[in-house]
Amino acid sequence: MTDARLLIVGPQGSGKGTQGVRIARELGIPAVSTGDVFRAAVADGSELGQQVQSVIEAGDLVSDELTSAVVRDRLSQSDAEGGFLLDGYPRNISQVAHLDEFLEGRGETLDAVIELSVPRDESISRLSLRAREQGRTDDTEEVIANRLAIYERETAPILGVYHTRGIVDEIDGVGSLDEITDRILAALEARGLFGPAAA
């Protein structure tokens, strides 16, 4: 069990969901993805969950405030006391401020931000392949390119904030699953967040 508070960031198709789960398992901390948190809140039928459900059913995007409230609720659970790995949150500058405020209130900070770096054409080809395998006809190259553009416009700027804090580790996201996991763990070990130094 490692006391680490991490964020994994990368464009769609970078494999961050898969790597996030693997890294969290290695470190013995929960992987907290916004998609999972929303689904759990809705299934739970809590007041927050009902708010999320009504927004989703209306076809709208969940607001920064509501997203932050749901994530704060998840991070307040006992299994996240000793650390967590965030995936998909914060996704913009406004949410970075919400997370900072929450962590400061607990006397904590993010320890590292894992940036999975994947060339744009690689992301598009991976997503196109996944769409074909899953029979998702709505995932055209145009739709995928648009999603990547939103990432570049809204999420990539948060890396600038974290770069100024010196906590970003840029990881080459091209290679086998094991190779990429090993690169991430090596970067975390260099920060004393994994391996003998972290024990």
Sequence and secondary structure as in RCSB ss.txt:
>XXXX:A:sequence
MTDARLLIVGPQGSGKGTQGVRIARELGIPAVSTGDVFRAAVADGSELGQQVQSVIEAGDLVSDELTSAVVRDRL
SQSDAEGGFLLDGYPRNISQVAHLDEFLEGRGETLDAVIELSVPRDESISRLSLRAREQGRTDDTEEVIANRLAI
YERETAPILGVYHTRGIVDEIDGVGSLDEITDRILAALEARGLFGPAAA
>XXXX:A:secstr
   EEEEEE  TTS HHHHHHHHHHHHT  EEEHHHHHHHHHHHT HHHHHHHHHHHTT    HHHHHHHHHHHH
TSGGGTTEEEEES S SHHHHHHHHHHHHHTT    EEEEEE  HHHHHHHHHHHHHHTT TT  HHHHHHHHHH
IIIIIHHHHHHHHHTT EEEEE  S HHHHHHHHHHHHHHTTSSSGGG 
